[in-house]
């Protein structure tokens, strides 16, 4: 949540539960330029009185905005560069609020202090390698940091400008995905059919995928039913880092497709990644319902990938900074 001295507010930190108290603390921080860690912990019977109706507890770090550091974070987001921000949220003296941004390309902004910078960079590197999730880490008895991972916006690529793709692109955008539609057929892959997508590529898959960077944040849905389009694209994306690849078609269609792909030299391990028939089984019939089934499977795959990365990241962190230093990972 951001706020200004004259009371303008953007965003939220709790959906309305403790905003009033946070705004008051934020205005005080703007006056004093002193960062602070707030803690709201309430018993269920007292929760209603302060607005934390769900009970439980929340910790919120409040600081003034550093324009230069903010621009570095914004640059990582705009350029879709993976990065890690490590911020001191509990420390003695004036170390509170010190922060460092480490990008996957090696660029570094900010400092925690000479004594801690190298350890922070090592920590960031391990998290970037595993695509781990944001977390709190205790570095010593008196120093705690919040490690925030910045990942590229997830991307959904639909190959085939069919009716399902229209609904799928709209739903994906609602869920925060960047959307790309690929179809060389002018009548199917037209701007009139897809005015809402982020990128429309009217080219054959082999040419189209030279224009698209496929990363571990990419999902691909094959929707054409046409082997001339589906098969070349599948050979490319199944061997890529994409976290999800699904293909439309019934069981018989899928069996024939698998035989063709294996015959074309695709490795069995890569073919095993294919979600086919595409989408979760929800009894979908209409294009909109099929799009919902596909997007549900995409989200499920993305969350499973994140959970697996989180486990790996935690293991690497324990090896990096030691078991005792990780007694407060959340």
N, C-alpha and C positions, 0 to 999 in steps of 0.2 A: 504494500500500500504506500502511495506517495501522498504527501500533503505539503501545502505551502503556508507561509506565515499568515496569509489573509484568509485561510480556511478552506481553500480548494482541496478536494480529495479525489484520488483516482485509485480504484482497486479496493481490495479487502483482505484482511488477515484472518478473519474467523466467520465470515458470513453474517456479521452484525453482532456477534456475542459480546465482544470487548472493545469494539471500535472507539467508543467514546473515551475510554481510559487511555487507549493508545494514542489518540489524537492529542489529548492533553499532555501526555508524556512527550510526544513528537514536537509540539509547539515549544515546550521547555527546552528540548534538545536543540532546536533551531536558535534559541536565544543564547544558550551556553556553549554550543558546539561540543557537548560531551555525550559520547555514545553511552547507551545503557541497555542492559538485558532485563526485560520485564518478565515476571512470572505470575500467571493467574492460575491458581488452584482452588477449586471450590468443592465442598461437599454437595451432594445432590439436593439436600433440603435447602441450601442457601443459594443454589445456582440461579434461581429465577430472579432474585433481587438485583444481580449485576448483569443479567442478560446471558450468562453462560448456561443456557437451559439444558444442555446435554451433560453438564457436570464435567468431571475430568480436569485436565490442566493444559495450559498453553504457555510456551515460552516465546517471547517476541523480542528481537533485537532492533533497537531504534538508533539511527545514526543520521547525520547530515549527508546529503548527496555530494560526492566528489565528482565534479564535472569531467575531469580527465579520465578517471577510472570508469565512469559511466560510459564514456565514448568508446573505451576499449572493449567493454562488455557488449555494447551495441554493435561494434564492428564484427565481433565474433558471431553474433546472431545474424546480422545482415548477410555476412559472407558464408554463413552456414559452416563455420569452423568449430570443431569440438574444442571445448575449453573447460577449465576448472577454476573456480574462485574459492580461495581459502581465506576465511575471515576470522579474526580473533574475537570471540564473543565473551570470553571470561579470562581475565588476566590481571595481574597487579600493575599499578602505575599507569603510565600512558600508553601501554601496548594495546589496550582495548581498542578495537576498531581497525587495527592495522590489517591490511589485506593484500593479496597477491592474486593476479590472474595469470594462468599458464595455459597457452594455446597448444593445440596438437602440432602446429607447425613450428613450435619452439619459442615463439614470442612470449615475453614476460613483462607484465606491468605491475608495479607496486612492490612492497616489501613487508615482511613480518618482522624484520630486524636481522642483522647479519648472522646472529647465532642460529636462527631458525629457517633461513631461506632455502638452504640446500635440502634440508629434510622436507620442507614443504613442496619443493619441486619434485623430489622423488615420490612423495605421496601423490601429487597430482598426476605424475606420469603413470603410476600403477592404475589409478582410477580411469584415466583416459584409455589405457590399453584394454580394460575390461568393460568400458561403458557403464561403470557402476552408477548407483543412484546417490543423490545428495544425502548427507548424514552429518551428525555431530561426532567429533573425535577428540578425545582427551589426550593431549600431547605430554602433559606432565601433571603433577598434583595441582598446579595453580593455573595452567593454561589449557583452554578448550577452544577449538576452532569449529566453524561450520564449513563443511566442504560441499560446495554447490557445483554440480555438473551441468554444463551447457551443451546440449546436443542439437544437431540440425533438426529442423522441422521434419516430421515424418512425411513421406511422399507415397501417394498411391498412383500407380501407372495402370491404366486400363487400355488393353490392346483390343481394339474393336469398338467402333462407335455405334453400338447397338442400343436398344431402349434401356437395357439394364445399366449400361454405362452412364446414361444421363442421370438416372436416380442415384447410382453409386457415387458419382462425382459430387453430387449435391450433399449426400450424407457424409462423405469423407471430409468435405470442407467444413461441415458443421462440427465435426469431431477434431478439427485442427490440422488436417492433412493438406499438404500441397497436392494438387491434382494435375495429372498429365493424361491426355488421351492420344493414342496412336492409331491411325487408320489411313492407308494410302487411298482409299476409295472416297472420291470427292463427295458423293451423295451421303455417305455415312459419317465421314470425319470432317464435317463442315462447321464453320463458325456459327451458322444459324442453329445447328443442333446443340452446340456446346459453347454458348456465349459466356457461361459461368466458370469454365475451367481455367486454371492458371496457365497451362501450356497445351496447345493443340499442335500435333505434328502430323502432317499429311505426307507420310513416307512409309516405305516398307520397313519391317522391324530391324533388319540388319543396319540400315541407314539411320533409323530413328534412335536406336540405342547408342549410336556414336555421338548423339547430341545430348544424352542423358547420363549423368553420373549415378550409377547404382551403388548404394552404400548399405550399411547394416540398418539404416532407417527407411529402407525402401520396401514397399509391398507391390506385387504385380498381379493383376487379374487378367487372364486370357479369356476373352468373351466372344470370339468370332465364329467358332465352329469350323473354321476354314484351315486345313493343314498348311496351306501356302503361307498363311500369316502366323498361325499358332506355333508350328514346329520350329521355324528358324528363331522365333522369339524365345521359346522355351529352352532351346539349346544355349542361348546366351544367358538368360536370367537364372536358370537352375544351377549354373556354374559360378554365379555371382554371389556377393555378400548379402543379397536381399533377404530380409527376415521372413518373407512370406511370398510364395508363388502358388497360385491356384488357377485351375483351368475348368471352364464350363463344359458340360457334357455328361451323358449317362454312362453307365458301367461299360456297355459295349464300345462306345466311343473312346472311353478312357483306355480300355484294353488295346484297341487298335493304335491309339496314340503312343502308348508305352512301347509297343512293338516297333513302331516306326522310329522312335527316338533312340532305342537301344540299337536298332539296325544302323542308325546314322552315327553311332559311336559315342552316344552320351553315357557317362559312367553310371552304374547302378546306384552308387551312393548319392549322386546328384539327382537322379530320377526319384529316389526315395523321399526327397524334400517336397515333391509335388502334392498339393492338396487337390485331390480330384476324386469324385465330383466336388466342385468348389462350394464353399459355404457350410455353415452349420445346418444340421437337419432340423428345420422348424416347420416343415410342411409348406414351404413357400411356393406360391403359384404365380403371382403377378410380378412384373419387372421390379416394382418397388419392394416387394417382399423378398425377392431373390437378392436384391441389393443389400437389404438389411441382413440377410443370412451371411452374405459374403463379408460385409463390414464387421459383423460380430466375430467371425473367424479371424479376420485381420487383427482386430483389437486383442483377441485372446492370444494370438501368436506374438503380438508385440509385448503384451504383459508377461508372457512366459519368458520371452527373451530377456526382458528387464529383470525379472526375478532371478534367472540363472546368472546374469551378469552381476547382480547384487551379491549373490553368494560367493562368486569368484572374487569380486572386489574385496569383500570382507576377509576372505582367506589371505589375499595378497597384503591387505593392510595389517593383518596380524603379524605376518612375516616381516613387514616393513618397519612398524613402530613398536612391535611387541605386544604380548597379550595384556599386560597390566595397563598399557596406554589406551586400550580399547574397551575399558569397562563401561563406557557410556555411549556406545554406538546405538543409534536408533534407526 
